Amino acid sequence: ELVVQFQVLNQSCQCLAWKPHPVGVWPRPSESQHVVAGYSDGTVRVFSVSRTEMELKMHPHTAALTAITYSTDGEMILSGSKDGIVAVSSPRTGMTIHVLADHKGSPISVLQCTRKQYHDFGVEGGELWLATSSDRRVSVWASDWLQDKCELLDWLSFPAPAGPEGPDSLPPSLAAFCPWEHGVLVYVGFGLQKEALFYSLRKKQVLRKISLPAFATSLSLSPAAPFMAMGFGGRTLLLARAP
């Protein structure tokens, strides 16, 4: 059943995300549900599903958006574009507070946030987040949005053989924080071998590898159990138990 539909004329919606609710608080039906969407003209729009209206429009990018997410508390919106720029914007004020050009020149394929404790990695911040670009680079950041702090924690670059020209012809570079193993992220993408890599942010090294039948085109990790779902070309879906 179609509940509501938002249409933006002459623009394509490239990515979207639901606004999270505070941990342990389940929203009442009367409370507003929000969706943030990124568009091909570089704009970000926030929609209220319950009120069926657009509440906010921002323009933090000059290129089409390719990834978008909320911070874990829903107070910030992180967006990435085709030219590799990552912007951090406040949905309360509509202002962009950070613009990060570390991945400039390569489209952002993944943005993800996760909660952390201040002392986990010896840096200040209430949240970890990562950005992945199509050139097989992953940056990991520690942030404290209230204190306007954003610190680079780790920078990963995965090797690969010479491939076809252009990033659009290669499998995507994908990374995600591991929900069942803190301080570890999982990476899949075009590389020397067809495999999924488990990287430790504490030890700064790859801990384990899982051989794959092909290069994955999508990745999702179970939030509660050590299972990975991966999609491949040829309509194949693989469910694997993590080692």
C-alpha positions as CSV (number, residue, x, y, z in Angstrom):
1,E,0.0,0.0,0.0
2,L,1.4,3.4,-1.0
3,V,1.4,5.6,2.1
4,V,2.9,8.8,0.7
5,Q,4.8,10.0,-2.3
6,F,7.2,12.9,-2.7
7,Q,8.2,14.1,-6.2
8,V,10.9,16.5,-7.1
9,L,10.6,17.6,-10.7
10,N,13.5,17.1,-13.1
11,Q,15.8,15.6,-10.4
12,S,16.6,11.9,-9.6
13,C,16.7,10.7,-6.1
14,Q,20.1,9.0,-5.7
15,C,20.2,7.9,-2.1
16,L,18.1,8.1,1.1
17,A,18.0,7.2,4.8
18,W,15.6,7.1,7.7
19,K,16.2,9.4,10.7
20,P,17.1,7.2,13.7
21,H,15.4,7.5,17.1
22,P,17.1,7.5,20.4
23,V,18.3,4.2,21.7
24,G,15.7,2.4,23.7
25,V,12.9,4.7,22.6
26,W,10.4,3.4,20.1
27,P,8.4,6.2,18.4
28,R,4.7,6.5,18.9
29,P,2.5,6.4,15.8
30,S,1.8,10.1,16.3
31,E,5.4,11.1,16.3
32,S,7.0,12.3,13.1
33,Q,9.0,10.0,10.9
34,H,11.7,11.6,8.7
35,V,13.5,10.6,5.5
36,V,16.5,12.4,4.1
37,A,17.2,12.1,0.4
38,G,20.1,13.2,-1.9
39,Y,19.5,14.3,-5.4
40,S,21.3,14.6,-8.7
41,D,21.5,18.4,-8.5
42,G,23.6,18.3,-5.3
43,T,20.7,19.1,-3.0
44,V,19.6,17.3,0.2
45,R,15.9,17.3,1.2
46,V,14.3,16.2,4.5
47,F,10.8,14.9,4.3
48,S,8.3,14.4,7.1
49,V,6.3,11.2,6.4
50,S,3.7,11.9,9.0
51,R,3.0,15.4,7.9
52,T,3.5,14.5,4.2
53,E,5.7,17.6,3.5
54,M,9.2,18.6,2.7
55,E,10.6,20.3,5.8
56,L,14.1,21.3,4.6
57,K,16.2,21.7,1.5
58,M,19.9,22.2,1.6
59,H,22.5,22.5,-1.2
60,P,25.9,21.3,0.3
61,H,27.2,19.8,-3.0
62,T,27.9,20.9,-6.5
63,A,27.8,17.4,-7.9
64,A,25.2,14.6,-7.7
65,L,24.9,12.8,-4.4
66,T,25.9,9.2,-4.2
67,A,25.5,8.4,-0.4
68,I,23.7,9.8,2.6
69,T,23.1,8.9,6.2
70,Y,22.1,10.4,9.6
71,S,24.4,10.5,12.6
72,T,23.4,7.9,15.2
73,D,21.6,10.6,17.3
74,G,19.8,12.0,14.2
75,E,21.3,15.5,14.8
76,M,23.5,15.6,11.7
77,I,23.3,14.6,8.1
78,L,26.3,13.2,6.3
79,S,26.3,13.3,2.6
80,G,28.7,12.2,-0.1
81,S,28.8,13.2,-3.8
82,K,30.1,12.0,-7.1
83,D,33.2,14.2,-6.9
84,G,34.2,12.7,-3.6
85,I,33.2,15.5,-1.3
86,V,31.7,14.7,2.1
87,A,29.5,17.3,3.8
88,V,28.2,17.3,7.4
89,S,25.0,19.4,7.8
90,S,22.6,20.3,10.6
91,P,18.9,19.5,9.8
92,R,18.0,22.0,12.7
93,T,19.7,25.0,11.1
94,G,20.2,24.0,7.5
95,M,23.8,24.9,7.7
96,T,26.8,22.8,6.5
97,I,29.3,22.7,9.3
98,H,32.0,20.5,7.8
99,V,33.2,19.9,4.2
100,L,35.8,17.1,3.9
101,A,37.7,16.7,0.6
102,D,39.9,13.7,1.6
103,H,38.2,11.5,-1.0
104,K,38.0,14.2,-3.7
105,G,38.0,12.9,-7.2
106,S,36.3,9.6,-6.5
107,P,32.6,9.0,-5.9
108,I,31.5,8.3,-2.3
109,S,29.9,4.8,-2.2
110,V,29.2,4.3,1.5
111,L,28.7,6.5,4.6
112,Q,28.0,4.8,7.9
113,C,27.9,5.9,11.6
114,T,28.2,3.9,14.7
115,R,28.2,4.7,18.5
116,K,31.5,4.5,20.4
117,Q,32.9,5.4,23.8
118,Y,35.4,8.2,24.2
119,H,38.2,6.0,25.3
120,D,37.8,3.2,22.7
121,F,40.6,4.4,20.4
122,G,42.3,7.1,22.5
123,V,40.5,10.0,20.7
124,E,37.6,12.2,21.8
125,G,34.3,11.7,20.2
126,G,30.9,10.1,20.8
127,E,30.6,8.6,17.4
128,L,32.6,6.7,14.7
129,W,31.8,7.1,11.1
130,L,33.3,5.9,7.8
131,A,33.4,7.0,4.2
132,T,34.2,4.7,1.3
133,S,35.0,5.8,-2.2
134,S,35.1,3.9,-5.5
135,D,38.9,4.0,-5.6
136,R,39.0,1.5,-2.8
137,R,39.8,4.0,0.0
138,V,38.1,4.0,3.4
139,S,38.5,6.8,5.9
140,V,37.4,6.3,9.6
141,W,36.6,9.4,11.7
142,A,35.8,10.1,15.4
143,S,33.4,12.9,15.9
144,D,31.8,14.9,18.7
145,W,29.2,17.0,16.9
146,L,28.3,19.2,19.9
147,Q,32.0,20.2,20.3
148,D,32.5,20.6,16.6
149,K,35.2,18.0,16.6
150,C,35.9,15.7,13.6
151,E,39.2,13.7,13.8
152,L,40.6,11.2,11.3
153,L,41.2,7.9,13.0
154,D,42.4,5.6,10.2
155,W,42.9,5.7,6.5
156,L,42.7,2.5,4.4
157,S,43.7,1.9,0.8
158,F,43.2,-1.5,-0.7
159,P,45.3,-2.6,-3.7
160,A,43.9,-3.9,-7.0
161,P,45.2,-5.0,-10.4
162,A,44.8,-2.8,-13.4
163,G,41.2,-2.9,-14.3
164,P,38.9,-1.4,-17.0
165,E,39.0,2.4,-17.3
166,G,36.5,4.3,-15.2
167,P,35.1,3.5,-11.8
168,D,31.6,2.7,-13.2
169,S,33.0,-0.4,-14.9
170,L,34.3,-1.9,-11.6
171,P,32.5,-3.5,-8.7
172,P,31.7,-1.0,-5.9
173,S,33.9,-0.5,-2.9
174,L,31.9,-1.2,0.2
175,A,32.7,-1.1,3.9
176,A,30.6,-1.5,7.1
177,F,31.3,-1.5,10.9
178,C,31.0,-5.0,12.3
179,P,28.0,-5.0,14.7
180,W,29.1,-8.2,16.6
181,E,32.8,-7.4,16.9
182,H,33.6,-3.9,18.1
183,G,36.5,-2.1,16.5
184,V,36.3,-4.1,13.3
185,L,35.1,-3.2,9.9
186,V,34.3,-5.4,6.9
187,Y,35.4,-4.4,3.4
188,V,34.5,-5.9,-0.1
189,G,35.5,-4.5,-3.5
190,F,37.6,-5.0,-6.6
191,G,41.0,-6.2,-5.5
192,L,43.8,-8.8,-6.0
193,Q,41.4,-11.6,-4.8
194,K,37.7,-12.1,-4.6
195,E,37.3,-11.8,-0.8
196,A,35.8,-10.1,2.2
197,L,38.3,-8.5,4.6
198,F,37.9,-8.0,8.3
199,Y,40.1,-5.1,9.4
200,S,40.9,-4.2,13.1
201,L,41.0,-0.5,13.9
202,R,42.9,-1.3,17.1
203,K,45.6,-3.5,15.6
204,K,45.7,-1.6,12.2
205,Q,45.7,-4.8,10.2
206,V,43.5,-7.3,8.4
207,L,42.5,-10.1,10.9
208,R,40.6,-12.5,8.6
209,K,39.5,-13.1,5.0
210,I,36.6,-14.9,3.5
211,S,36.9,-16.2,-0.1
212,L,34.0,-15.2,-2.3
213,P,32.8,-16.7,-5.6
214,A,32.9,-13.3,-7.3
215,F,33.3,-9.6,-6.5
216,A,30.4,-8.5,-4.3
217,T,28.1,-5.7,-5.5
218,S,26.2,-5.2,-2.2
219,L,26.9,-5.9,1.5
220,S,24.8,-6.0,4.6
221,L,25.8,-7.2,8.1
222,S,23.3,-8.7,10.5
223,P,22.9,-6.4,13.6
224,A,22.7,-9.3,16.1
225,A,24.4,-12.4,14.7
226,P,27.7,-13.0,12.9
227,F,26.1,-13.3,9.4
228,M,26.9,-11.4,6.2
229,A,24.6,-11.0,3.2
230,M,26.3,-10.2,-0.1
231,G,24.9,-9.7,-3.5
232,F,26.7,-10.5,-6.8
233,G,26.2,-10.0,-10.5
234,G,24.1,-12.7,-12.0
235,R,21.3,-12.4,-9.4
236,T,23.2,-14.3,-6.7
237,L,22.6,-13.7,-3.0
238,L,25.1,-15.2,-0.5
239,L,24.5,-15.5,3.2
240,A,27.7,-16.3,5.0
241,R,28.6,-16.9,8.7
242,A,31.5,-14.8,9.7
243,P,34.6,-16.6,10.9
